[in-house]
Amino acid sequence: MGMTEVKTSPCPLTLTEGAKNEILKLIEEKNVPAEYALRVGVKGGGCSGLSYILGFDEAKDSDDQWLVDGIRVIMDKAHGMYLAGMEVDYVEGLANRGFTFN
């Protein structure tokens, strides 16, 4: 486990206010360890293409790291091109509730 340097360049993705509020709430409710960060990534998904990954994890040597409005965001360096311009939102409605990638 290595400590990755926090990048000063803009993060390739953005978090809406709703997503930031829900992430901060989850960090507090789930007692996420301070050394963990929000991991955002992609994984191959067969016929449907890519699936998005969102969770809390420790930074690895292969990660880039940013500070987005006080939230540490980590991402495997190879995933940046798939997440560039992506917006992570949190929706709460009658039909569905959860994080979305737009």
C-alpha positions as a Markdown table, in Angstrom:
| # | Residue | x | y | z |
|---|---|---|---|---|
| 1 | Met | 0.0 | 0.0 | 0.0 |
| 2 | Gly | 1.6 | 3.2 | -1.1 |
| 3 | Met | 0.5 | 6.8 | -0.6 |
| 4 | Thr | -0.4 | 8.4 | -3.8 |
| 5 | Glu | 0.2 | 12.1 | -4.2 |
| 6 | Val | -2.9 | 14.4 | -4.3 |
| 7 | Lys | -3.1 | 15.9 | -7.8 |
| 8 | Thr | -3.6 | 19.6 | -8.2 |
| 9 | Ser | -5.0 | 19.2 | -11.7 |
| 10 | Pro | -8.8 | 19.0 | -12.0 |
| 11 | Cys | -10.4 | 15.7 | -11.3 |
| 12 | Pro | -11.7 | 14.1 | -14.5 |
| 13 | Leu | -15.1 | 13.8 | -13.0 |
| 14 | Thr | -17.4 | 16.0 | -11.0 |
| 15 | Leu | -19.7 | 15.3 | -8.0 |
| 16 | Thr | -23.0 | 17.1 | -7.7 |
| 17 | Glu | -24.1 | 18.6 | -4.4 |
| 18 | Gly | -26.5 | 15.7 | -3.9 |
| 19 | Ala | -23.6 | 13.2 | -4.4 |
| 20 | Lys | -21.3 | 15.1 | -2.1 |
| 21 | Asn | -23.9 | 15.3 | 0.7 |
| 22 | Glu | -24.7 | 11.5 | 0.4 |
| 23 | Ile | -21.0 | 10.6 | 0.3 |
| 24 | Leu | -20.3 | 12.7 | 3.4 |
| 25 | Lys | -23.3 | 11.1 | 5.1 |
| 26 | Leu | -22.1 | 7.6 | 4.3 |
| 27 | Ile | -18.6 | 8.3 | 5.6 |
| 28 | Glu | -20.1 | 9.3 | 8.9 |
| 29 | Glu | -22.7 | 6.6 | 9.2 |
| 30 | Lys | -20.5 | 3.8 | 8.1 |
| 31 | Asn | -17.4 | 5.0 | 10.1 |
| 32 | Val | -15.2 | 4.9 | 7.1 |
| 33 | Pro | -11.6 | 4.8 | 8.2 |
| 34 | Ala | -9.7 | 8.1 | 7.6 |
| 35 | Glu | -7.1 | 6.4 | 5.4 |
| 36 | Tyr | -9.9 | 5.4 | 3.0 |
| 37 | Ala | -11.0 | 7.5 | 0.0 |
| 38 | Leu | -13.9 | 7.4 | -2.5 |
| 39 | Arg | -12.9 | 5.0 | -5.2 |
| 40 | Val | -14.4 | 5.6 | -8.6 |
| 41 | Gly | -13.7 | 3.3 | -11.5 |
| 42 | Val | -14.9 | 1.1 | -14.3 |
| 43 | Lys | -14.9 | -2.6 | -15.0 |
| 44 | Gly | -15.7 | -4.6 | -18.1 |
| 45 | Gly | -19.3 | -5.6 | -18.3 |
| 46 | Gly | -19.8 | -8.2 | -21.1 |
| 47 | Cys | -22.5 | -7.3 | -23.7 |
| 48 | Ser | -23.5 | -4.1 | -21.9 |
| 49 | Gly | -20.0 | -2.5 | -22.0 |
| 50 | Leu | -18.6 | -0.9 | -18.9 |
| 51 | Ser | -20.0 | -0.9 | -15.4 |
| 52 | Tyr | -19.1 | 1.9 | -12.9 |
| 53 | Ile | -17.5 | 1.3 | -9.5 |
| 54 | Leu | -18.1 | 3.5 | -6.5 |
| 55 | Gly | -17.0 | 2.7 | -3.0 |
| 56 | Phe | -14.5 | 3.4 | -0.2 |
| 57 | Asp | -11.0 | 1.9 | -0.5 |
| 58 | Glu | -7.4 | 2.5 | 0.3 |
| 59 | Ala | -5.2 | 4.2 | -2.3 |
| 60 | Lys | -2.8 | 2.0 | -4.3 |
| 61 | Asp | 0.3 | 2.8 | -6.2 |
| 62 | Ser | -1.6 | 2.6 | -9.5 |
| 63 | Asp | -4.1 | 5.3 | -8.4 |
| 64 | Asp | -4.4 | 9.0 | -9.0 |
| 65 | Gln | -5.8 | 11.0 | -6.2 |
| 66 | Trp | -7.7 | 14.3 | -6.0 |
| 67 | Leu | -9.4 | 16.3 | -3.3 |
| 68 | Val | -12.9 | 17.3 | -4.5 |
| 69 | Asp | -14.5 | 19.7 | -2.1 |
| 70 | Gly | -13.0 | 18.0 | 0.9 |
| 71 | Ile | -13.6 | 14.4 | -0.4 |
| 72 | Arg | -10.6 | 12.3 | -1.3 |
| 73 | Val | -11.3 | 10.7 | -4.6 |
| 74 | Ile | -9.0 | 7.9 | -6.0 |
| 75 | Met | -9.1 | 6.3 | -9.4 |
| 76 | Asp | -6.9 | 3.8 | -11.1 |
| 77 | Lys | -4.7 | 5.7 | -13.6 |
| 78 | Ala | -6.0 | 3.5 | -16.5 |
| 79 | His | -9.7 | 4.5 | -15.7 |
| 80 | Gly | -9.3 | 8.3 | -16.2 |
| 81 | Met | -10.0 | 8.2 | -19.9 |
| 82 | Tyr | -13.3 | 6.3 | -19.3 |
| 83 | Leu | -14.4 | 8.7 | -16.6 |
| 84 | Ala | -13.3 | 12.0 | -18.1 |
| 85 | Gly | -16.3 | 14.4 | -18.1 |
| 86 | Met | -18.4 | 12.1 | -16.0 |
| 87 | Glu | -20.8 | 13.6 | -13.4 |
| 88 | Val | -21.7 | 11.5 | -10.3 |
| 89 | Asp | -25.1 | 12.4 | -8.9 |
| 90 | Tyr | -27.3 | 11.0 | -6.2 |
| 91 | Val | -31.0 | 10.7 | -6.9 |
| 92 | Glu | -33.8 | 10.0 | -4.5 |
| 93 | Gly | -37.2 | 9.5 | -6.1 |
| 94 | Leu | -40.3 | 7.3 | -6.0 |
| 95 | Ala | -39.0 | 4.9 | -8.6 |
| 96 | Asn | -35.3 | 4.8 | -7.7 |
| 97 | Arg | -32.6 | 5.9 | -5.3 |
| 98 | Gly | -28.9 | 5.9 | -5.6 |
| 99 | Phe | -25.8 | 7.2 | -7.3 |
| 100 | Thr | -25.9 | 7.8 | -11.1 |
| 101 | Phe | -23.2 | 8.4 | -13.6 |
| 102 | Asn | -24.1 | 10.9 | -16.3 |
